Amino acid sequence: MTPPVLTRDGATMMLVRDGDHAERPLEVFMLRRHPRTAFGSVHVFPGGVLDPSDHDPALAARARDLSGSGAAAQLGLNRGGLAYWIAAVRESFEEAGVLLACHPDGTSLRLDPSLVARLAEHRLALHAGQRSLLAILEQEDLMLSLSHVHYVAHWITPEGAPKRYDTRFFLARAPHGQVYAHDNIELISSEWVRPTDALARHAAGGFAMILPTISCLEDIGRFATTDELMAVQPSVPTGANRGMA
């Protein structure tokens, strides 16, 4: 008898903004995976599997406005919930160049040219495994900015698949002034796209996506603007595969 394929814990981040559209300006940042990676050539949000470092208590100490117990309660877990938020932030920085962090006093990142250059170097080192997210935050004296990162969906790969993932989806307003660019390693292109446009392109056969991504786009595509979307309180039952109420 073939043993069951175990799931791997994952986290994904939807970064949203209002684009330059006269009607329904809400856009989400999407990436296209390299053909030789898992889910090759499909369009995705920044994300990946949890790393042991995401559970580091020292990283948890740099999380603003979200406790470990509070994060676990939102996910329906006994412990370890904060690691999902941390993984979503880490993957967003690695894959999209966007660091959801702030200064210790809670103010937004002051993105002067020097910090922008250092963040670009940090991103490369993090992706190469030469530097940890904790080391970056300590060097720059930054805190993880999690107060406005919302948990919105939970998807589990069905049994029988060769690889299985237990993935939590998060949503955040895109911070201004950051890179928003694919890494040219695991991701080969990136763009801002309205959810309804992405769904229409997928239906026409020109924008490959998997079911969880499609479902999340359907959920957020019901809202015209970022403010409308962020005003909704998501309801995510444990083990469910749906998000926005």
C-alpha positions in Angstrom: 0.0 0.0 0.0 1.4 3.4 -1.0 1.9 5.6 2.0 0.0 8.9 2.0 1.7 12.0 0.8 2.2 14.4 3.7 1.2 18.1 3.3 3.7 20.9 3.6 2.7 24.1 5.3 2.7 27.1 3.1 1.8 30.8 3.1 0.8 33.2 0.2 0.4 36.9 0.1 -2.0 39.0 -2.0 -0.7 42.5 -2.4 -3.4 44.9 -3.6 -3.6 48.5 -4.7 -5.8 50.9 -6.7 -4.4 51.2 -10.2 -4.9 53.8 -12.9 -8.4 52.6 -14.1 -11.5 54.8 -14.4 -13.7 51.9 -13.1 -12.9 49.2 -10.6 -9.3 50.2 -10.0 -8.4 47.4 -7.6 -5.3 45.5 -8.7 -3.3 42.6 -7.3 0.4 41.8 -7.9 0.9 38.5 -9.7 4.0 36.5 -10.7 4.5 33.8 -13.3 6.5 30.8 -12.2 9.4 29.4 -14.2 8.4 26.3 -16.2 10.8 24.1 -14.4 9.5 24.9 -10.9 6.5 23.4 -9.0 3.3 24.6 -10.7 5.5 25.7 -13.6 4.3 28.5 -15.9 1.2 29.3 -13.8 0.5 32.8 -12.4 0.6 33.0 -8.6 0.8 35.4 -5.7 4.1 35.6 -3.8 4.4 32.6 -1.5 6.0 29.3 -0.6 6.5 26.7 2.1 7.3 27.6 5.7 10.9 27.5 6.7 12.1 26.4 10.2 13.5 29.9 10.7 9.9 31.3 10.4 9.3 29.8 13.9 12.3 31.6 15.5 11.1 33.4 18.7 13.5 36.2 17.9 11.5 36.9 14.7 8.2 36.7 16.7 9.6 39.4 19.0 9.9 41.7 15.9 6.3 41.3 15.0 4.2 44.4 15.7 0.6 44.1 16.9 0.2 40.3 16.5 1.0 37.8 19.2 1.7 34.1 18.7 -1.5 33.2 20.5 -3.5 35.6 18.5 -2.1 34.3 15.2 -2.7 30.7 16.2 -6.3 31.5 17.2 -7.1 33.1 13.8 -5.8 30.0 12.0 -7.5 27.5 14.3 -4.1 26.1 15.6 -2.8 25.4 19.1 0.5 27.0 18.3 2.8 28.1 15.5 0.4 30.4 13.8 2.7 33.5 13.7 5.1 31.5 11.5 2.6 31.7 8.6 2.5 35.5 8.7 6.3 35.6 8.9 6.6 33.2 6.0 4.2 35.3 3.9 6.2 38.4 4.5 9.5 36.6 3.9 8.3 35.1 0.6 6.9 38.5 -0.5 10.4 40.0 0.0 12.2 37.1 -1.7 9.9 36.7 -4.7 8.5 40.3 -5.2 11.0 42.6 -3.5 8.4 43.9 -1.1 9.2 44.0 2.6 6.3 44.5 4.9 8.2 46.2 7.7 8.3 49.4 9.6 10.6 51.4 11.9 10.4 50.6 15.7 8.1 53.6 16.3 5.6 52.1 13.8 6.3 54.6 11.0 6.5 53.4 7.4 9.9 52.6 5.9 11.8 55.7 5.0 13.0 54.5 1.5 16.0 56.8 0.9 18.4 55.6 -1.9 20.7 54.0 0.7 18.0 51.8 2.2 16.7 50.9 -1.2 20.1 49.7 -2.3 20.6 47.8 0.9 17.2 46.1 0.6 18.1 45.0 -2.9 21.3 43.4 -1.6 19.5 41.9 1.4 16.9 40.3 -1.0 19.5 38.6 -3.1 21.3 37.3 0.0 18.1 36.0 1.6 17.1 34.2 -1.6 20.5 32.6 -1.8 20.3 31.4 1.8 23.2 33.6 2.8 21.3 35.8 5.2 18.2 35.3 7.3 15.1 37.6 7.6 16.0 38.1 11.2 19.5 39.2 10.4 18.1 41.8 7.9 15.6 43.2 10.4 18.3 43.4 13.1 20.8 45.1 10.8 18.3 47.7 9.6 16.5 47.9 13.0 13.1 47.1 11.6 9.9 45.4 12.8 7.6 43.2 10.8 4.5 45.2 10.0 1.6 42.7 10.5 -1.3 44.7 11.8 -2.8 45.1 8.4 -2.0 41.7 7.0 -5.3 39.8 6.9 -5.8 36.0 6.9 -8.3 35.4 4.1 -8.3 31.7 2.9 -7.1 28.2 3.5 -6.5 25.6 0.8 -5.3 22.0 1.2 -4.1 20.0 -1.8 -6.5 17.0 -2.2 -5.2 13.5 -1.4 -3.7 11.6 -4.3 -1.6 14.5 -5.6 2.1 13.8 -5.9 2.8 16.9 -3.8 0.5 18.3 -1.2 0.4 21.7 0.4 -1.6 23.1 3.4 -1.5 26.8 2.5 -2.8 29.9 4.2 -3.6 33.0 2.1 -3.1 36.5 3.4 -4.0 40.0 2.1 -2.2 43.3 2.5 -2.4 46.8 1.1 0.7 47.2 -1.1 3.2 49.7 0.5 4.4 52.6 -1.6 7.9 52.9 -3.1 9.0 49.3 -3.1 10.4 47.2 -6.0 7.5 45.0 -7.1 9.5 42.8 -9.4 10.0 39.1 -9.9 13.2 37.5 -8.9 14.2 36.1 -12.4 15.0 32.8 -10.7 11.8 31.0 -9.7 9.6 33.7 -11.3 10.0 34.9 -14.8 7.5 37.7 -15.1 5.3 39.9 -13.0 2.5 42.4 -13.3 -0.3 44.3 -11.6 -3.7 43.1 -12.9 -7.3 43.6 -12.0 -8.8 40.4 -10.7 -11.6 40.4 -13.3 -9.0 40.9 -16.1 -6.9 38.0 -14.8 -10.0 35.7 -14.7 -11.0 36.8 -18.2 -7.5 36.1 -19.6 -7.5 32.7 -17.8 -10.9 31.8 -19.4 -9.5 32.7 -22.8 -6.6 30.4 -22.3 -3.8 32.9 -21.9 -3.3 33.2 -18.2 -2.7 29.8 -16.5 -3.7 29.6 -12.8 -4.7 26.9 -10.3 -8.0 26.6 -8.5 -7.0 28.4 -5.2 -5.6 31.4 -7.1 -8.8 31.5 -9.2 -11.0 31.3 -6.1 -9.1 34.1 -4.3 -9.3 36.3 -7.4 -13.1 35.7 -7.5 -13.3 36.7 -3.9 -11.4 39.9 -4.1 -12.7 40.8 -7.6 -16.2 41.5 -6.0 -14.7 44.7 -4.7 -14.1 47.8 -6.8 -11.4 49.5 -4.7 -8.8 48.6 -2.1 -10.6 50.5 0.6 -13.8 48.5 -0.1 -11.9 45.2 0.1 -9.9 46.1 3.2 -13.1 47.1 5.0 -14.4 43.5 4.9 -13.7 41.2 7.8 -12.8 37.8 6.4 -14.3 34.6 7.8 -12.1 31.6 7.3 -13.4 28.4 9.1 -10.6 25.9 9.9 -10.0 23.5 7.1 -12.1 25.5 4.7 -11.1 26.5 1.2 -13.0 29.7 1.0 -12.1 33.1 2.3 -13.9 36.5 2.0 -17.4 36.5 3.4 
